[in-house]
Amino acid sequence: MERKVRVRFAPSPTGALHVGGVRTALFNYLFARRHGGDFLLRIEDTDQTRYVSGAEEYIINSLKWCGLHIDEGVGSGGTYGPYRQSERKALYKTYALQLVESGNAYYAFDTPEELDACRDACEGRKETFIYNALSRHNLKNSLHLSQGETEKALQSGFPYVIRFKMPENEELVLRDLIRGEVRFNTSLLDDKVLFKSDGMPTYHLANVVDDYLMQISHVIRGEEWLPSLPLHVLLYRSFGWENVMPAFAHLPLILKPVGNGKLSKRDGNSMGFPVFPLQWTDPATNEVWHGYREDGYFPEAFINMLALLGWNDGTDKEIFSLPELCEAFSLERVHKAGSRFDPEKAKWFNHKYLIEKSDAELALLLDRQLQEKGIRAAAGVLERICCLFKERANFVSDICNDCLFLFRAPESYEEKDVKKHWKEGSPALLKELYARLEQVAPFTAAHTEEVISAWITSGEIGFGKVMNPFRIALVGTSKGPHLFDITELLGKEETLKRLKKALDTL
Ligand code: GLU
């Protein structure tokens, strides 16, 4: 019988969730949905020294904002819980002891000072110290000590760890769903600590035990965990769980927009784009980090952008809704090489979603932003503004800034535009325009345009000569949407007032 697809996102609550982490969650979610499986959230908080308060809620809120529904896990419940590793503490020791019993792990009593001394000695010989088959016999552990000595040490409460006994010189040929065959020689690997003297398991032990107990079918995680793969596979083998071992897929890195290496949170701040889904205040430093949500991105656009970082459906298609992604996603089409993060492309995605939104929906968002600036406008006006301005905007805040001139008459005029368009003949033409506008009724965009165009055409005046200085008078610059849409929104009185002011000033 085919195994039920069960995948997990297993972050450690050590700070805000980086976009790379969100993408890992997204790919897990898409894979689960594609195969009718379950998407779990497990919090890996066994390393108490790195715990950051608020990080867990941040992770849950981020996934919620992205629209990634958690089927099972912290905050959602389920039958394989608890899903927070600190609450599963009691069960890991049994598994560690099981490995000691079967000869796959051993007790080690070396103090940090003794291990430092080994490292220094190796460094002196220009070698790297590895705790493994070559060195373990000279160190203080239960492989080397007599059974009596080991028991005495354990009973006396001497601090110990349990280490995995890495096999010597074995060529492991493993399969990764994205990379294909990957090979490791066990002689280059060390006897990793599985269980610590503080009674806590390490990541490796807890991760493998939980994936087994939670019946995880596929482990989809970042490339940085690929070096842990041989140990994890050997743990499955040592426990005798090879027949239910999950398949592994290691996702490519997200790279910096420029230069080499992995996208870091510092890149975001230095280049002015967010690397976190939501705004985050670091509790230790009070430093505030930008979030996609607060910067005005739509979650659908953010998710779409992330999905295309390291995956495509084999065509040129770039715009995918979440349901479309669930339908189209496959691990086979995830790239092996890292993907360069492009902040401009992120904005482009937002623009694409913005122009698809209804004017009514945008108007509600715009209303909130304008009110913050003390501006109130009727719903119909706001919708008209959104319709006119959205083609040029990436964010609602762009619409808000671009339309401000409708509510606040220009206090000054852009110098370079004035130089270019305010000519000797401009005042006379605008005075005539003023007189004609006074007569226009109704003052709708279409009708005003008809009247003014007829005048310009019949007098062979030239559109630019009238429209360019007219625009400067109304907007203050030569930017903005169609001029007669502006006059309609401003109304006759305000249009004339601005014309007069320009004539008096310029
Ligand atoms: N806790 C690990 C992390 O923080 C999980 C890695 C894995 O998915 O195995 O990314």
Residues whose N, C-alpha, C, O or C-beta is under 5 A from the ligand:
A	BS01	LIG	A10 P11 S12 E44 N207 R221
